[in-house]
Amino acid sequence: MQYYSTNHQASHVPLKEAVLKGLPADNGLFMPETIPQLSAGFFDKISSFSFQEIAFEVSKTLLQDDLPENVLQNIVEDAINFDAPLVQIEENTFCLELFHGPTLAFKDFGARFMSRLMEHLLQDSKVELTILVATSGDTGSAVANGFLSVEGINVIILYPSRKVSEIQEKQLTTLGNNITSLEIEGTFDDCQQLVKQAFLDKELKEKLMLTSANSINIARLIPQSFYYFYAYAQLSKKNNVCVSVPSGNFGNLTAGLIAKKMGLPVSKFIASTNVNDIVPKYLETGLFEPKPSQKTLSNAMDVGNPSNFARMLELYKNDPGKLGQNDVIGFSFDDEQTKATIKSVYEKFNYLLDPHGAIGYLGLSEFRRQETGVRSLNEITGIFMETAHPAKFKDVVEEVIGEKIEIPERLQVCLQKEKQSTLLSNDFDELKDFLL
Ligand SMILES: *Cc1c(COP(=O)(O)O)cnc(C)c1O
């Protein structure tokens, strides 16, 4: 399989180059030339498969030309070694819990798979790879954890100063070893811009083998499609499945659209955002208007210029109307609504949401409300994704429910360590000097 750029100027490349480079030379994003379908037999038997079996089948369908089966199987088994249970919250409403990995957020799936794939692809080469990653909170720690102590790879994390939670900052800055953290005076968008600029810089490109680990890397997107299939497998009633995805940079939702292209019967995706509502606005008006991001409680979704939008458009290039009119609907919600939802879901169903999951729940509820009258409520089998463990956002959650919550052991350990980071301005030359 070859990979092409969404900007259509750069040449098509094999998997190895797409993954190790991260970004094509024309500043677009890599996409697979074709998205093959899974067989009908696979869907007939899907409920009898384990998560790892599903992940292996899906990845094999996408990657079998590029990797030997046994290598792929090892990567899948090593990377996807924790569960993604589908938990029923109320009638016909299910939460897909994606926070059972080492950093308690869904980004563990992408980061763990990508690190193992890169390690394999670098096997015979002598060069050191430098991974630059911009994070609004959770990406950095997932990537850092995924790559910790991987031979031949250094990770440099850029995060916006004072715009991530204390727990997130500790997770980003306490690993040491081959992981370096840079605290940037600016927003997440500044961090992302700096990373993009670094990739386009001639001198850096000559002196370092730079790559990206943001959701712009195709190797992170692929494993994110696995759990859409697994969620579907866990449903006992599989009719009219609608999935609400709390979104920021739209990698997660794009992976869902890829799963649909591979044959997964999802009738509607709900793009649920906080007030950074660029994509819901686009779905409503047809106008894509990036803006500076605004800080919210669901800070991992504070993105004013979602990168993966280019991929979403690309998936629908033959039928652009279908994106907004049929397959995806968008809603946005503010911090007050987020807090009220954490409280009411806790009180009514004894289920504790984090601010991102709350946005996912809100999106599904709003979709249901709009559909009332169109069809009866229980015709919709609704899934929303819970992308982070509530303990990662302990301050907000405790304040909202008025109770102390338990912190999982692996978080407590990292909270006790010392922060190690370097403060830089959002000026590119400062970053460049640091890297050289
Ligand atoms: C990154 C993140 C999101 C947004 O995912 P995208 O793929 O960028 O849309 C949502 N929730 C949490 C907890 C995250 O870390």
The ligand as an ORCA input file, in Angstrom:
! r2SCAN-3c Opt
* xyz 0 1
  C      -6.881     14.271     22.549
  C      -8.125     14.099     23.334
  C      -9.380     14.304     22.770
  C      -9.546     14.765     21.339
  O      -9.189     13.793     20.414
  P      -8.905     14.205     18.881
  O      -8.503     12.957     18.224
  O      -7.821     15.239     18.918
  O     -10.175     14.777     18.376
  C     -10.491     14.061     23.540
  N     -10.381     13.685     24.824
  C      -9.197     13.493     25.423
  C      -9.149     13.100     26.858
  C      -8.025     13.688     24.699
  O      -6.851     13.505     25.296
*
